[in-house]
Amino acid sequence: MEGQADNEKQSSRKIRILLVALWLVSILVFFFVATILINAFFILPGQNLVSLDWAGYAVASDFANPQPVVDGVNSSWKVPTVSFSLQNTYSAAWIGIGGQLDSTLIQIGTEQDCVNGEPTYSVWYELLPRNSVTITTVNASPGDEITASITLVNPAANEWSLEISDLSKAQSFEISVTYPSSRLSAEWIVERPTVGNNLVTLANFGTITFMNSHIIFNNTVGTIGSFPHVRTIMNNRQNIRLVSVSSLASDSASFSVRYLNYT
């Protein structure tokens, strides 16, 4: 009988240990799944995001449940001087609507590259998934002041007006396009472009400062800081930071992106 009692005690102890282990595993699984769900579905205003190719700011009505309310975006910046490089390097500065939370993206901006040892500068617009279109009537150079805007002019027809001007040269470009944008977000971005389906080496552009950055939400005009926003930092695949992105200035409409590393 005594041996049987010992066996029962041992069995009871094993069951308690097993139940405790299962309880601990359940807690770990719960927190693991919860973390995945939070990361997958929620972007909190003011949170830093990490990207392989974008750096800057994005605005939405609500990053957890965004609404199609973006009617326009604008900003200004100076064309930076690109440093010489033996390898081909690329960079782009632009404003856009869509793209942060969906696959649509309408954008316009400047490109600053060093190709075959020669710095090159251009102005362009793009309506994904179509290729970018170079704007030949605006000949941007380092130091030129650029202003750009994207505005919804006819919601029923998905008609947009894209404008970009080189104030230093008194050159400008405007086009009306039809595009089914999601209207979920607006962006102010320095990008490491994709060329020939490959993510390229980022050009050393020094510093780009976006100024007078505004967004229109259902006919309400505000700055980046007026609405829910997130800051995006650019890292490479080795998690090395390629640029720094400043906090918003006191006007909540300006910030700077500074080059840090080649990759």
Secondary structure, DSSP 8 states (H G I E B T S, - for coil): -HHHHHHHHHHHHHHHHHHHHHHHHHHHHHHHHHHHHHHHH---TT-EEEESSEEEEEEES-SSS--S-EEEEEEEEE-------SS-BB-EEEEEEE-SSSS-EEEEEEEEEEETTEEEEEEEEEETTS--EE-TT----TT-EEEEEEEEEEGGGTEEEEEEEETTTTEEEEEEEE------EEEEEEE--EETTEE--B----EEEEEEEEEEETTEEEEGGGS-EEEEEEB-TT--B-EEE----TTSS-EEEEE----
